[in-house]
Amino acid sequence: MKILVLNSGSSSIKYQFIDTNFKEALAKGQVERIGMSSAVLTHAPKDKEKIKIVGEILDHSIAIEYVLAVLLSPNHGVIKNKSEIEAVGHRVVHGGEDFSGSVLITEKVMEVLKENIELAPLHNPANIKGVKAAQLHLPNIPQVGVFDTSFHAKMPHHAFLYGIPFELYRRYKIRRYGFHGTSHRFVALKAAEMLGKPYEELKIITAHLGNGGSLAAINMGISIDTSMGFTPLEGLIMGTRCGDLDPSIITYVMGKEGLDVREMNALLNKHSGLIGVSGESSDMRELEQAVEDGDKRAKYAFDLFTYRIKKYVGSYIAALGGLDALVFTGGIGENSVAVRKAVCENMQYLGLDIDFEKNEKVNGKLDVATENSKARILVIPTNEELVIALDTEMIVNEQLNGLTK
């Protein structure tokens, strides 16, 4: 099945056109600076030259129009007719407690997505715009929503509840939801393949480390805990997010600095984390260079980042009651030798023994643990778009089978 995968942000749309039969992208790209006269579409078709188009793209509908145009282009396209697009899979950040899996998007589903906007005000509105734009230009094509939160939907109450009055959970659904679910699920399944063991029999910790980052503890195929919480702000220190924080700091700083809720939210989400501590960069590559150059604040940021991951790994081994594999993925997880080394150093007593020489030579999938390590240490490139495409195919086929019965 040929599926268009869309990841719609407030001013951008990332896309891949995937053939699920071969599990490969026939084309991929993104539209940036939506709403501006200098918007940019970057399009990379398989086995063809990458192109860049600059133009006025004022909204998501026009952006999708551009995407479809390049997919159909005689010179740069990969299809001859829109009918070759058999389904559209949408990344949707927040499904709340309403969706424990991917779903065919209907009017009822759209209403629920709107109700969940207050849980993800920065993400769900853009995801909804992307769905509406795709429905407008591909009106007879099945649309499927794949949720970042759904993989974590089976967490036990003791993992997802907070120590606040229970009535606040009942009234406002304040709980741990977790994110990056498609990535955690994909690399955990790949880990089982690498180990040659059934996914449902393994204890796995997955570390998705990029500009945003989270860990998940996966027991017998079920996410039993994850570091992100009610929002993606909780957990690890990230590129611009603070991660775990004493709640009293928020009211204290608001009082001292005279900040309102919006300003404080921006401080915690956009001006904290690696950039806030280092004053240098939110990019781990630049921070590692600054550390080599002797920058003390960059070293503080790097150490905070890796120490927080190490603490979560230890606590999740305890929660799982053991460990078969620790998986690193995401831009930092896949590419930073220094981060993997810092996280896994001196962890032999918990069953993790990293081979420093192997760790230096990662290029794609690799087990960087020593032969004597009780648990494996795996580096696995993530592919969230493929997960979305495969889920979309499954949902569409289920729908078609239901109609033919």
N, C-alpha and C positions, 0 to 999 in steps of 0.2 A: 504494500500500500504506500502511496506517495502522500506525505503529510507535511503541511506547512506549520512549523512551530513558531509561535510568537511569544516574546517576552516584552511586554509593553511597560515602559516607565513614563514618568511625567513629561519628559521632553525627548524620549528616545524609544525606539523599537528595535530589538535584536530579533533576527529571524534565521531559521534554517529550513531548507526544503529537503526532507529526508525520505529516502526509499527504505522502508522497514524490511523489505525482502533481503537487502544486502547490508542493512544496518549502517548506511553511510549517507552523508550529506551531499546532495547533488549541487547545492549552492548554499551559501551563508553570507550574512552581512548585517548591517545595522543602519538605521536612520537616526542621526543625532541633531540636536538643536531644533527640534520640532517647535513651531511657533515663531520662528525667526526667518528673516529673508535669506540668511546665509546658512540654511540647513544643509546637511551633508548626508548623502547616501553612499555607503561603501558596499560593494557587491563583489563576491568572490565565487564564481561558478567553478565547479570541479573541472580540472584540465583546461581551463580557459584563463585569460588574463583578468586580473582584478581591476575593477573600474571604480571611479569616484565621481559622483554627480553633485554639484552644488546648485541649490535653487531655493525658491520660496515654498516651504512646506509648513502651512499654518496650523494644521491639526492632525490628529491620528488618522482620520479618514483619508486625507491627501497622502499621508505617509504610506498607508497600505496600497493606495493607488500606484504610487511610485514603485513599491516592492513588486506588485503584480506586473507592472510594465517591464521591469528588468528581468523578471523570471520568464516573460514572454518574448523578450527581445530576440530578433533573429541573430544578432551578433554575440550577445552576452547571456542569453537566456538558456533554460534547460527544459522548457516545455513549449508546446505549440498552441495549446488551448487551456483555458481555465479549468475545463472539465477534467484535466489530468490531476488537479488538486483534489484528492479524494476526501480529505478531512483537514480540519485546523485544530491544532492543540495549543491551548493557552496556558502559560505559567500564571497561576493566581497565587498571590502570597498567602492570603488568610482565608481559611474556610471555617474558622471558629469551631464550635462543637457540632456544626451541622453536617460536615463532610468528613468521613473517615477514609475516603478514597476518591479517585477521579470520577467525574460525572459528565454525562451529556448535558450541554448547556441548553436549558429551556427557559421560558419566561419566569417560571417559579424559581429556578436556580438564580436567575438574574436578580430577582427580588431579594433573595437571601444574601447574595453578594453585596447588594446595597446596604442591607441591614448590618453587615459586618464591616462597613467602612469605618465605623468608629473604633474598631479594633486595629485597623491598619490604614489610618488616614493618609499616609504618605504613599501607599502602594496600591491598595484596592481600587481607588478611583481611576488610576491610570490603567490597571488591568481591565477594568470595565470598559474604558474608552477603546481599548484594543479589541475587545470582543465585539462591541457595537460596530466598529469600523470594518472588521472582517465580515460580520453578518451583512453589512450594507453592500459590500463588493462581491461577496460569495454567498448569496442568499439561500441557495439550495444545498450548501455543503454542511455536513455535520460539524459542530463546534464542541470541543471537549475542554473542560477545566481540570487542570492538574495542580493540586494545592501543595505549597511548601509545608503546610502544617499537618497534612493528613497522615504522613508516615509516623508521627508521634502521637496519634489519636488514642492509642491503646496504653499509654502510660498509666500506671496505677495512681490512685488518689494521693498516696503519700509522696509521690514525685511531682504531681502537677498542682497540688494545692499550696497556697501561701499561708503563713501564720497570721492572717488577718481575720476579722469576724466573718464567719461562714456566710452570713447574709449578703456580704459584698460579692461573694462568688455567685450566689443565687441571683442576685439582682443585676449585676453587671458582667458576669462571666469572667471575673478576674482570676486568672489561673495561668499556669505555664502551658504554652502552646508549642513552642519550638519551631524552628525554621530550617531551611536547607534540606528539607526532607527528601527531595528527589536525588540529591547528591549523596546523602548518607545511605539511602537505599541502594543506589547504583553501585557504589564502591564496596558495600558490604556483600552484595551478591557476587561481585567480581572477586572479592577476597575468598569467598567459599570456593569459587572455581579454581583459584590459584592453589588453595590448600587441598583440593580434591576431596572435600568433605561436604555433607549436606548442610545447607544454610541454616536449617532448623535445628541443628545440633551444636551450633557454635556460639561462643561468647566473644563479641567483637566490639572494639571501640573505634569509631571513625572520627577523624579530625579533619573537618573542612576548613582550611585556613586560606583566606584571601583578604581582601580589604575588609570584608565582614567574615567572621569566623565562628564556628560552633563545634562542639563535640557531642557525640551520641553514644550511649551505652545500649548495645543491641544484644538481647538475650534470646537465643533460639528464634531469630527472625523478627523479634518485636523490639521496638525502641522503648526501653523502660525508663530512660532519663535522657535529658539533653540540656546543654548549657544555656541556650537562649530561652527566654521566658515568655512573659505576657507580650513583650515586644522584642525585636532583635537587639535591644540595648543591653540586655542582661548577659552575664557570662564572661567570656574572654575579653581582654583588651583588644580592640580592633584598630583599623586604620584611623578612624575619627570618632569612634564610640568608646565610652569609658569602661563598659563592662560592669562587673559587680561593684557595688558602691554602698556605703552606709547611707540609708535613706535620709538621715538627719543632715548630711552634708548639703542636700538639695535646699532645704529650707534655710539652713545657715547661710549659704552663699547668696540665695535670693535676698535675704535680709541685708547682708553686708554690701552687696553690689546693686541693690535696688532693681533686680531683674523681675520681669513678669514671667508667666508660665511659658509663653512662646519663646522668649529669650533664653530661659533656662533649658528648654527642650533643645534649642539649637546648640547651646554650649555643650550639652552632654552627647549629642548625636553627631555634631559636625566639627567641633573644635577640641575634642578630648582624645583619648586613646593615644596612639603612637605620635600623631602630630602634636597633640597637646603636651605630652611629656617631653618629647624631644625638641619641639620648636623647630624641627628640621624638615620632616617629611612624614607622610602616611605610607610611603612606599618602602617595603622591607628591603628592597635592593639598595636604595639610597641610604637607608639607615645602616645596613651592614657595612657599606663603604665608609660612612661617617664614623662608625665604631672603629674600623681599621685605622682611620685617620686620627683617632684619639679623642673624639667628641664624647664628653662624659654624659651629657643628657641623652644622646643617642644610645649609649650603653645602658643607661637607666631604662629607657623605653624597651630595648631588646630584652633585657633581663626580666622586666615586668611581664612582657609578652610570653616568653618561654616558661617562666616560673608559674604563671597562671595555668598554662596548658598542662604542665607537669602535675600540678595539684589536682586538676580535674581528672587526669588519667589515673592517678592513685585512688581517688575517691570512687571512680567508676569501676575499677578492678574490685574494690570492696563491695560495691553495689551488685556487681555481676557474680561475685563469689568465685573469681578466677578470670583467666583471659586466654583466648586462643590467638587473637591477632589484634594489633594496633595498626590502623590504616591512616596514612597521611594522603590528603588530596587537596585540590584547590591550588591557586597560583603560588602561594607560599609553601604549602605542604608538599607540592610536587617538585618545586625548584630550589628551595632553600636548604642547602647542606647544613648550614650553621644552626638553623632552627631545629631540624630533626636531631642533630647531635646534642644540642643543649637540652631538649626535652627528654631524650633517652639515656643520657649519661647517668651512671650510678643508679640504674634501675634494675640491676640484676636480681636484687632481693625480691622484686615483684615479678620476676620471670621475663624481663625484657633486657636483652643483651645485644646492643647494636654493634655491627661490624663497621668500623669507621672507614675502612678502605672501600667497601661496597657502597657506603653512603655517599662517597665522593663521586661515584660513577653512575648515578641514576640517570637513565634516559628512557622514559616510559615506565612500564610496570616492572617492579623489582622487589625482591625480599632482601632487606638490608640487615637482617638479624644474623648473628653468628649461628653456626651449626648447633651449638650447645644451648641456645636460647630456648626457654620453655614455651614462650609465645613468639609468634612471628611478627616482624615489623615490616609492613608492606607500604610501598609507594604506588598508588594507582591513580592515573589521570581520570578525572570525573567526566561525565558526559550527561548532563542534566537534560539536554535537548533530546537525546536518544530515548531517555526514560519517558519524557513527555510524549514523544512520537509513538512508542510502544504501548503506553497506556491508552493513547487516543485510538490506536488500531484495535486494541482489546475492547474498548467501550463501544466503538462503532460496530464491530463484528457481533458483539452481544446484542446490540440493538437490531441489527439486520436479522440475526437468528431468531430473535423474539418476534419479529414481524412475519417471518416465514413459517413459524410454527402454527 
